[in-house]
Amino acid sequence: MVTRMIRQSVGLIAVGTLAACSPGETATARAQTPAAATSAEVARHPVSGLEVIDLVVMRGDKRLPFKVELAASPQAQNKGLMFRTELGDNEGMLFPSAVPQPRSFWMKNTPLSLDIIFVGPDGRITNIAANTVPYSLDSVASSGVASAVLELRAGRAAELGIVPGDKVEYALPR
């Protein structure tokens, strides 16, 4: 089973040391977005306009599916979930890195609390900054290098039992 495919050729550029956070979409908005995009169409988030991809956290043999907005460009990574006031239970935002590196986020202009999940180069969660403080300018950092960062609604990781060592699986678009 292919656990995770990252296409470095996407031209993703890692954003400096700090990236801004803020929450995603509502369940109502999600229901208006096509569940599966065909090769001719791409699912887009109704608020951000970012591409939405499937992501699964493997908790043992349990699959925890999410629909996540893909913050692929430096601009999208800088904005993150800023100014957003809702994020559904199975929604989030993914911040992939072209090159694994230490990552650091803050909550500037982000009214919702988030769980910030750092994913190592092996696809395993290295650390989780749970229940971040809205609007905080304090840095929330990875413990080591991260190939991606996943943001979920605050408390969601604990509700689902997501912990460091769990595997994160997704495929970036070509």
N, C-alpha and C positions, 0 to 999 in steps of 0.2 A: 504494500500500500504506500502510495506516495504521501508522505506526511506533510510536506510543505514545499512549494516551489516559489522561488523568488527569482524574478528576472532582473538581473542587474542592468540589462540593456534598456530598461524602461527610461533610463536617464534620470532617475531620482537623484536629487541632490540633498544631502543631509543638511539640515538647518543647523546653524550655530549651536551654541550651548543651551540656550533657552528657547523653548517653543511655548506658545500660549495654549491654554486649554479652554474649553467650554463645551457644553452639552449638545446633544443631537436632536433627533426628531421625535415627534409624538407617534403613538401607535396608530392614530387616525391618519396621520400623514403617510405612514408606512403602508397602510392598507391601500392607499391610492397609487403606490408605486408598484410596477409589475413585479411579481414574485421571482420570476426567472427571466433574464434577458437572453434573447437569441443572439446569434453571432452578429446580426445586423443592428441590434439595438442594445443600448447600455442602460441599466437601471441607474437612475440619478435620484439623489435625495431632493425632496421638494423644497427644502429651505436653503441648503447650501449649494445645490447644483452639482455636488461632488458625486463621482461614481460610487455605487453601493456594491460591495462584494460579500460573498459568504465567508464566514470565519467560524471555526469550531475549536473550542477548548476541550481537550481530551482529559477528563478527570478519571483516571483508571481506565475502565472500559466504557465509561459513560461519556456520550457525546453531548456537549452543550453548544448548540448552534446560535450564531448571531448574524445579523445583517449590519455591516459596518461601512461607514463612509470612509473612502480612501483619500487621505490627505497626502497626495503624491508630490505635489509641487511645493517649492519653498514658500510660496504665498499661502497655500492651503495649510501648511504646517505652522506658519506664523500665526494665522488666524485661529486654527484649531476649532474649538467649540465656543469661542468667545461670543458673548451676548445671547447665547441660546438659553432658553428657560425650561426646556423639556427634553427628556431623553427616555425612550421606551426601555422596558425590561430587557429586551433582546436586541438592542441597538447599541452602537458605539462608534468610535472613530479609531482608525488605524493609521499610525505614523511610521511607515517603513523607512529604513536607512539604506542608502546605496552601499555604504560601508559600515559594518558594525563599529560602534563607538560609544563612549559614555554619553548618556542622554540626560537632559535636565529640563524640567518643565516648571511653569508657574501658573497661577490661576488668575492672572490679570484679566480684568473685564469678563470674568466667568462667574455668573450668578449661581450656578449649581455646583454642589459638591460632587466630586468624581472619585472613582477608583482608578488610579493610574497604574497599569500593569506593564512591567518591563520584560521584554522577551529577548533572550540571549540568542547568539548565532546558531545554536542547536535546536531552536524552536521551543525551548523550555522557558517557563516563567522564572526569572531570577529573583524579582522582588515586586511587591505590591505596595503602593502608597494609597492606603485606604482612607476614604472619607476626607478628602482634601478640603481645605478651607476656602470657600468662595472669595474671590477678589484678592487673595493673598499674593504678595510679591516674593514670598519665600520660595527658594528653589527646592524642587522635589526631584531627587536624582536616582539614576539606576545604580545598582551595586555591581559595577563592572560594565562591560560593553553590552550594548543592546542592538539587535538587528531590526527591532520594531518596538513600538509602544502602542498599547491598546487602552483606550479610555472607555469606561463603562459608568453607568449611574452609580453614585455612591452607595456602598453597602451591597451591591450586586455580587461581588466576588465572594463575600462572606455568606450571603444567602445561598449561593450555589456550591459552596465549599471549594472554590478555586484557591489554590495555594501554589507557592513556588515549587517548581518541579513538574507541574502540569504542562502538557504539550499544547501549543497553539498552531493550528493548521489553517492555511489560506493559500490561494494562488493569486498572484498579481496579474493583471491583464497584460497582454503582449503589447 
